[in-house]
Amino acid sequence: MMQRTLFSRRSGLLAQQAAAAALDVPLAQRLDHRSASSVTIPPPACMLRPLEVPLRYLFGPGPSNVPPRVLAAGAKPIIGHLHPEMYEIMNDIKKGIRYAFQTENNMTLSMSGSGHAAMECAVFNAVEPGESVLIAINGIWGERVAEIAERMGANVHKLEKTPGNYFSNKEIEQAIEKHKPVLFFLTHGESSAGLCHPIDGIGDICRKHGCLFLVDTVASLGAAPIFMDQQNIDILYTGSQKALNAPPGTAPVSFNDRACHKMFNRKTKPVSYLFDMEHLSNYWGCDGKQDRMYHHTGPVSGFFALRESLAILAEKGLEESWRKHKEVAAYLYRGLEDLGLKLFISDKDLRLPSVTTIAIPDGYDWRKLLMYMMKNHRMEMTGGLGPSVGMVMRIGLMGYNCEKSNADMALHALADALKNCKKSKA
Ligand SMILES: Cc1ncc(COP(=O)(O)O)c(C=O)c1O
């Protein structure tokens, strides 16, 4: 044992000396030396430089800054994706998601992928080619889900409004009666417009008409109240990188019994193997079987970080998290109005507390304002997305970033940009 330690210490030292020596030799010479080797493509020069990542204030619509505790969780040693300890961690994640979603659904897990993975998983599993779906579009996310459903061969019907507007329950019910969809999609937090859509009563309408209710909470979970079970939401998903404050790349999703009944009694297999819930439900221990089989290698570090972010939410409490987002958002609104800026969503009750949208100030080029803040304040805010491009600028203060001191910094940077960027339009 002693000998092994000495040996590994010595070889570690030798490796360090070799690395130091390599650094002393100019890069060109090192590459020249390699020209005698059998590879014809040399190592790219960028790969011989250390990774550099700047510190940024991520005050856009996501990703948001990640708290040190979550970063540290992601840096823990890797274990196997099928080790019993990993299953325990995955079980914890399932419980954390159930709390965050306010659901008792057994079929609750995290996708190995970003919010889009959960979006595709929901549509691919709940819908079969040729079936009708109804998609509410009042920003980019409805457009995106409509495209996903079209690609897998669904018969897509669209209920459309311009960004910033919402659908009444009556409009939704009339469209469901007309198109008889198997699934109705709605975005809770439309991050491209800054709108938080009312949810109450829509689940009941869907139930009455025998269609599944699918809701996107990527931008709203943890920032605005959502009660999956009480609101009769059949499928709910979110992302890791917004108010949850984990790194991008994992996406919680949950299916209730109605959704499971539909997706596990299909005539056709879902178009995606990776997103097939038959396999994922086993991988996540949701199918009641004793053994969990290999399906894919989950993002182990991403799941550690997700678990930690869900733990922070559980410690803080959902209600406190919702309250804080509302309070800081209200503080930000006042500051923005004091700067003479106009909030894009006029009805306060419809504003998304995590992502605030302002109308582009008259006469300014929004790209220049954003570039100025990035260059001079190391701060990210963004313009619109999809149909809201050219209409809005977006400020996100989510989770860890949701503090009045950050709102002050954002307001200061905006004021500075407005003062220093020349008006380019009349
Ligand atoms: C409301 C909403 N849905 C879905 C997504 C897509 O998530 P991702 O970029 O993680 O795939 C986003 C991302 O901004 C979002 O805001």
The ligand as an ORCA input file, in Angstrom:
! r2SCAN-3c Opt
* xyz 0 1
  C     -41.102     28.822    -21.734
  C     -39.971     28.049    -22.333
  N     -40.195     26.827    -22.832
  C     -39.196     26.092    -23.361
  C     -37.910     26.554    -23.413
  C     -36.842     25.705    -24.043
  O     -35.942     25.283    -23.089
  P     -34.437     24.861    -23.466
  O     -33.788     26.055    -24.076
  O     -33.880     24.467    -22.143
  O     -34.520     23.735    -24.420
  C     -37.624     27.826    -22.898
  C     -36.251     28.362    -22.950
  O     -36.013     29.543    -22.856
  C     -38.671     28.593    -22.328
  O     -38.472     29.814    -21.817
*
